[in-house]
């Protein structure tokens, strides 16, 4: 970042030590009225005092940590359930439609309906029963 984009024209080319001791009005967008308001509200007159203001530090820390915060367990579970529901509704394995007239892809007859047979549980039971019958017959 070019520091000249955040300070007023009177402070262009100044070193950081000089900028830190400059009045807060040296910052672009603050101006004289903003500087007076900051002095009345927080008692700060320089850029360094503004930067060292506890409210500024706290706000900066909260914003930084908020970006890194992990989801709460129940929020993560909701998100994963939603992802699973979307995947079951629109599986990634569905073929891409090449005809603009196709608006819905029907489940092929040889596939089990996931709504009524979650993870093919009924199919597994059926195959297991058939297998046991074949073993018994042999």
C-alpha positions in Angstrom: 0.0 0.0 0.0 1.3 3.4 -0.8 1.1 5.5 2.4 0.5 8.6 0.3 -3.0 7.4 -0.5 -4.1 7.6 3.2 -2.6 10.9 4.2 -3.5 14.5 3.2 -1.4 16.4 0.6 0.4 18.3 3.4 1.9 15.0 4.7 3.0 13.4 1.4 6.6 12.1 1.6 6.8 12.4 5.4 8.5 9.5 7.3 6.4 7.3 9.6 7.7 8.9 12.8 6.5 12.3 11.6 3.2 10.8 10.5 2.6 9.1 13.8 3.1 12.5 15.6 0.9 14.3 13.0 -2.6 15.5 14.0 -5.4 13.0 13.2 -6.6 15.4 10.5 -3.5 14.3 8.5 -5.5 11.1 7.7 -7.5 11.3 4.5 -11.2 11.6 5.3 -10.8 12.8 8.9 -10.5 16.6 8.4 -10.6 19.3 11.0 -14.2 18.6 12.1 -13.4 14.9 12.5 -10.2 15.7 14.4 -12.2 18.0 16.8 -14.8 15.2 17.3 -12.1 12.6 18.1 -10.5 15.0 20.6 -13.8 15.6 22.3 -14.9 12.0 22.3 -11.6 10.2 23.1 -9.1 12.9 23.9 -6.8 12.0 21.0 -5.0 14.6 19.0 -2.3 12.6 17.1 -2.3 9.6 14.8 -0.2 7.7 17.4 -2.8 8.4 20.1 -5.6 7.3 17.8 -3.7 4.0 17.0 -3.0 3.4 20.7 -6.7 4.0 21.7 -8.0 0.8 23.4 -11.3 1.0 21.5 -9.4 0.9 18.2 -7.2 -2.0 19.4 -10.2 -4.0 20.6 -12.2 -3.4 17.4 -9.2 -4.5 15.3 -8.6 -7.6 17.4 -12.2 -8.6 17.3 -12.4 -8.2 13.5 -9.1 -10.2 13.0 -10.3 -13.0 15.3 -13.8 -13.1 13.8 -12.3 -14.0 10.4 -10.5 -17.0 12.0 -13.3 -18.2 14.3 -14.4 -21.8 14.0 -18.1 -22.7 13.6 -19.9 -23.8 16.7 -20.5 -27.6 16.7 -24.3 -27.2 16.2 -23.8 -24.7 13.4 -21.3 -27.0 11.7 -23.7 -30.0 12.0 -26.5 -27.9 10.4 -24.2 -26.9 7.6 -23.1 -30.5 7.0 -26.7 -31.7 7.0 -27.6 -29.1 4.5 -24.7 -30.1 2.3 -25.8 -33.7 2.5 -29.4 -32.8 1.6 -28.3 -30.8 -1.4 -26.0 -33.6 -2.5 -28.8 -36.1 -2.3 -31.1 -33.8 -4.2 -28.6 -32.9 -6.9 -25.8 -35.6 -6.9 -22.5 -34.5 -8.4 -22.6 -37.7 -10.5 -25.7 -36.5 -12.5 -24.8 -36.2 -16.1 -24.6 -32.7 -17.6 -27.6 -31.8 -19.6 -26.7 -31.0 -23.2 -30.3 -30.2 -24.3 -31.7 -26.9 -23.2 -35.1 -28.5 -23.1 -34.2 -30.8 -20.2 -35.1 -29.2 -16.9 -35.0 -32.2 -14.6 -33.0 -35.4 -14.5 -35.2 -38.4 -13.4 -33.7 -41.2 -11.3 -33.0 -44.1 -13.5 -35.1 -47.3 -12.8 -32.1 -49.3 -11.7 -31.1 -46.9 -8.9 -32.6 -47.1 -5.5 -34.7 -44.1 -4.4 -32.5 -42.5 -1.6 -35.6 -40.9 0.0 -37.2 -44.2 0.9 -34.1 -46.4 1.0 -31.3 -44.4 2.7 -27.9 -45.7 1.8 -29.4 -48.8 0.1 -30.3 -50.4 3.4 -33.3 -52.3 2.0 -31.2 -53.5 -1.0 -28.5 -54.7 1.4 -31.1 -56.6 3.5 -32.6 -58.1 0.4 -29.2 -59.3 -0.9 -28.3 -60.6 2.5 -31.5 -62.6 2.7 -31.0 -64.0 -0.8 -27.5 -64.9 0.0 -28.5 -66.8 3.1 -31.2 -68.7 1.1 -28.6 -69.7 -1.5 -26.1 -70.9 1.3 -28.9 -72.9 3.0 -29.8 -74.5 -0.3 -26.3 -75.6 -1.0 
